Amino acid sequence: MIDWNRIEAADCAVPTDLPTDALVGELSHALADPDPLVRDGAACTVLATWIERGVVDRPRRLALGDEMAARFGHPEVQARTFAPLVLDMIVAQGDVRPAWVDAFARWYPAEQDLRGHDEKLGWLHAAAHGADLLARLGCHPEVDPVRMLELAAARLTAPTDHVFDQLEDDRLARAIGRVLTRTDLGERAATAWLEPVAARYGADRITVPVPAGLTNCLRTLRLLYIMADRGVRPNSESAPQAIHHREAVKAGVADVLDRIVKR
């Protein structure tokens, strides 16, 4: 078995005793492992580093992306929820295929296991990892930003009994905000995705306890309003970027929140 901790400690130097395809295959397998120390440890760091450095070249990235897209249908939750994490690494290099977007769009609103962390499996983070990929795709020039906004709305309105408990609402709000920085996004498109959210939650009376999906939605939209007002950071080191059609987005989010809270 490959000692990824040793490789990470050596500044992710590439071993010379195994072919690159075998190494990438082992990394792919590790990122579906139920052991969080295997899946979310050195192997994840090594893969991200090798992709960024070009050790995993474009043909291998495309093959790995195809593998991750297929993994959205995997029976084990940790395999499904780490697939968007790997795809995010790949798309960050500029690579994207329509089939990846389609597979992601099928999986994200349909995923039922929204636990942020599990005592045995470690971090799962379906909503957060999915949000990060949604943002990455939504900022890619070959991906329709409207589709990603509609996908965010589909995630927010999907039935669930799970209240986001590991800042997944923050990650989703940030993802939506990043998509809304696209300057080729029209004003109508920047707000139309809110309509199914209002339709889902704006007509029902709020019951006690408050439904989990509604709680997730309210938290996400509240933070999105702040980001629309102040800008959204692509990462922690970056300056905030302005959301396109800022005032229209703020008005649209505020209207949805008002319609929900009045019920």
C-alpha positions, -999 to 999 in steps of 0.1 A, spaced: 0 0 0 13 34 -9 23 56 21 7 89 11 17 105 44 54 100 34 48 115 0 30 145 14 58 150 39 83 150 9 65 180 -7 43 156 -27 73 144 -47 62 119 -73 75 83 -66 96 69 -94 89 33 -88 53 33 -100 37 46 -132 16 77 -130 -16 60 -140 -12 35 -111 -6 64 -87 -36 83 -98 -57 52 -97 -46 46 -60 -55 82 -52 -89 79 -68 -95 47 -47 -83 64 -15 -108 93 -20 -137 69 -18 -123 50 13 -147 49 43 -117 56 66 -115 94 70 -78 92 77 -73 77 43 -99 96 23 -95 131 38 -58 131 48 -26 130 28 -41 114 -3 -65 143 -8 -36 168 -4 -13 149 -28 -40 146 -54 -48 183 -52 -11 192 -54 -4 169 -84 -34 182 -103 -23 218 -97 13 210 -106 3 192 -138 16 158 -127 -19 147 -135 -20 159 -170 -51 168 -190 -58 133 -205 -56 119 -170 -77 147 -155 -104 140 -181 -104 103 -173 -105 111 -136 -133 135 -141 -153 108 -159 -147 85 -130 -159 110 -105 -190 118 -125 -198 81 -125 -192 80 -87 -222 102 -81 -241 70 -84 -219 51 -59 -238 32 -31 -215 45 -4 -221 81 8 -185 91 13 -177 81 -23 -205 102 -36 -197 132 -15 -160 133 -23 -166 131 -60 -175 168 -62 -144 176 -42 -122 159 -68 -141 174 -97 -136 209 -82 -98 203 -83 -101 193 -120 -124 221 -131 -101 246 -114 -76 237 -141 -101 247 -168 -113 212 -177 -150 205 -180 -172 181 -198 -210 184 -203 -215 149 -189 -199 160 -156 -223 189 -153 -252 166 -161 -242 140 -135 -236 166 -109 -270 182 -116 -287 149 -112 -270 141 -79 -269 174 -60 -306 181 -53 -313 143 -50 -287 135 -23 -305 125 9 -275 121 33 -267 157 42 -247 150 73 -218 173 76 -198 150 98 -201 114 109 -183 100 139 -171 69 120 -169 82 84 -156 117 92 -164 146 70 -191 139 44 -203 174 35 -225 166 5 -241 201 6 -208 219 11 -187 200 -14 -216 202 -39 -218 240 -33 -181 244 -40 -184 225 -73 -215 245 -81 -195 277 -77 -166 264 -97 -188 253 -126 -209 285 -124 -178 306 -129 -165 285 -158 -171 302 -192 -184 270 -208 -211 264 -182 -244 282 -182 -246 302 -149 -284 301 -150 -283 263 -148 -262 265 -117 -285 291 -100 -314 268 -108 -295 239 -93 -289 259 -61 -326 266 -59 -333 229 -65 -310 220 -36 -327 245 -13 -362 233 -21 -355 195 -21 -373 177 7 -350 170 37 -353 164 75 -317 175 80 -308 210 93 -274 221 80 -251 219 110 -215 224 97 -218 257 79 -232 242 47 -256 271 44 -227 295 44 -209 275 17 -241 274 -5 -247 311 -1 -211 318 -11 -214 295 -41 -246 313 -53 -228 346 -47 -198 336 -68 -221 326 -97 -238 359 -94 -205 377 -101 -207 366 -137 -209 398 -158 -226 380 -187 -256 372 -164 -287 393 -172 -307 410 -144 -337 388 -150 -316 356 -148 -298 369 -117 -331 368 -98 -354 343 -116 -340 314 -97 -356 328 -65 -391 322 -79 -392 284 -72 -378 291 -37 -406 316 -30 -432 292 -44 -419 264 -22 -418 282 11 -438 314 6 -473 299 6 -472 276 36 -478 286 72 -447 281 93 -452 253 117 -434 243 149 -409 229 147 -397 248 117 -391 224 88 -355 216 82 -355 227 46 -370 261 54 -344 266 81 -316 258 56 -332 281 30 -336 311 54 -300 308 66 -286 306 31 -306 336 18 -298 358 48 -260 353 42 -265 358 4 -282 391 11 -251 402 31 -228 390 2 -249 409 -23 -244 440 -2 -208 436 6 -194 414 -21 -183 378 -21 -147 365 -16 -136 337 -40 -114 325 -12 -102 337 22 -72 356 8 -91 375 -19 -108 408 -18 -146 408 -21 -160 407 -57 -191 426 -65 -222 407 -73 -236 416 -107 -270 434 -105 -264 439 -68 -295 459 -61 -318 436 -80 -304 406 -62 -308 422 -28 -344 432 -36 -352 397 -48 -337 380 -18 -354 404 6 -387 399 -11 -385 361 -7 -374 364 29 -403 388 36 -428 365 19 -417 335 39 -415 352 73 -449 368 69 -465 334 68 
